[in-house]
Amino acid sequence: MEIRYLENLSEDQREDIIKRKQLDEEIQEKVRSIIEEIKITGDDGLRKCALEFDGVEIEDIDITEKGKEACEEIDEELKIAIKSAANNIREFHELQVRKDWVKEFDGREMGQRFRPINRIGAYVPGGTAAYPSSALMTIIPAKVAGVKHISVVTPPSKNMNQVTLAAAYIAGADRIYAAGGAQGIAALAHGTETIDKVDKIVGPGNRWVAAAKMEVRREVEIDFVAGVSEILIIADETADARFIAADLIAQAEHDPNVAALVITEDIEIANRILFEVEKQMKNVERNDIIRQSLDQQYSGVIVANDIETMTNFVDEYAPEHLSIQTKMDEKILDKIDSAGSIFMGKYTPVAAGDYASGANHILPTNQNARCTGGLSVDTFIRATTVQKFDKDSLEKISKTIITIARSEGLHNHAESIEVRFDQTN
C-alpha cells in the first residue's frame, strides 16, 4: 500500500482508482463459449467443466441430500451461530415486505399488488474460500418474499464445504447443485437435464461469475453484477489505525483483486494506517492474496485537502462497503448518497454486516451503487399495478388522454376512449 494525494493524481490515475478493475473482454469471450457449451451439452458440459476448472469428477450434480447430512454433521456451536445469523437476517428482511394497496383518486381505483418470482437461482461462491454466509444472504430474502422454488449452485470440490451445504439447507434451499463458475450460471439460465431453468439469478462471485451474469441477462433476469469485494474507509485523526488496518485486511482476504481504499484529510493517520497494515500482515493467514490486493493501483490511502473534496470523491467512487470512522460521522453521512452499505463508527466493522447484523452483504460493486441498492426482498418481488374506472371517472380524464394520444399521432388510442362515449351506437 502507498499514500497518494488526491490533488496530485492525474486524470488517468484518478480514473484507474474510481473504475477499479472492470470486466475483462478476454474473460468475457471465454465465458461466452462456456455458456454455449452448457446450452448444447447440459449435464455432460457441467461434468466436463468441473474436471477442467475445478479438478473434480462429479457424478451427482444434485447434492440436495448432502445439505441435510451436513446440517447433522457440523459442529453444534457452528450450527447455532448459523441459525442465529439466519434469524437476524430474516428479521431484518421481514421489515422490507410490501403490502398490497388500493386508493381512490377522484373516482379511479388505483393500486399495486406484490407477488414473488416463481423460481430463482442463487450462486454461492466457493473457490479460494467458502461462503456459507452468502447462502444465508441469498436464500433467506427469497424465502421471506415467498419465492416458490430456490435453486442453489455452488462450485464442486473433492470435499464439498459442509458449512456451506448446511447453511443452504438451514436457509431453506429447495435444491442444491454442484456447479460453479460461468457454467453454474449458464445452467441456471438455460437449464440442463438436472437443473431447471430459473426466472432470476442472484448472488456474488468472481470475475468469471460476474461476466457470466452479464452474458445471460439477455435470457434471464439478474440482480446486478456483484463482483469482487471492495471497501472504502473515511478516517480522520480520531480513528484507530489498528481497526482500519484490520478492516482493510479482512476485505482483502476475499480475493487478490479486492479494492481496499482509505481516504482522509490527515497525513498522520494515513501513516499510522500503513504502519499497522504492515504490522498486522506479519501474522495473517492468506497473506499472498491479501498482499496482492493491497498492493494494487486501486488500493491504498488517499489524502484529500478538505471534507468536501473527500466526500465528492467517495460519492463518485460509489463503494460497495463504506466505513466512516471520524468524529463527525453523521455530517459526512449526509454528504454521501452512493454506497452499497454504510458502516458508522469504529465499532461497526464491515465483518459485522458480512455475517450477522441482519443487513444483506450482497451489494453492488464497480460504481453500480450509483443506480442500485443491495439484495433485498424487493429483488424477488414483482410489483403489478391494478386500475379500475367507472364511466364517470374515465370521463374526467378522457380529454387529457385524447389530447396527449393525438399529439403522439396515436389516434386509435384516442378512439379507444371516444368510443366509450359515442352516443350514436
Secondary structure, DSSP 8 states (H G I E B T S, - for coil): --EEEGGG--HHHHHHHHH-S---HHHHHHHHHHHHHHHHHTHHHHHHHIIIII----S-SB-HHHHHHHHHHS-HHHHHHHHHHHHHHHHHHHTT----EEEEETTEEEEEEEEE-SEEEEE---TTS--HHHHHHHHHHHHHHT-SEEEEEE---TT--HHHHHHHHHHT-SEEEE--HHHHHHHHHH--SSS---SEEE----HHHHHHHHHHTTTSEES----S-EEEEEE-TTS-HHHHHHHHHHHHTT-TT-EEEEEES-HHHHHHHHHHHHHHHTT-SSHHHHHHHHTSTT-EEEE-SSHHHHHHHHHHH--SEEEEESTTHHHHHTT----SEEEESTT--HHHHHHTSSS------TTGGGT-----GGGGEEEEEEEE--HHHHHHHHHHHHHHHHHTT-HHHHHHHHGGG-TT-
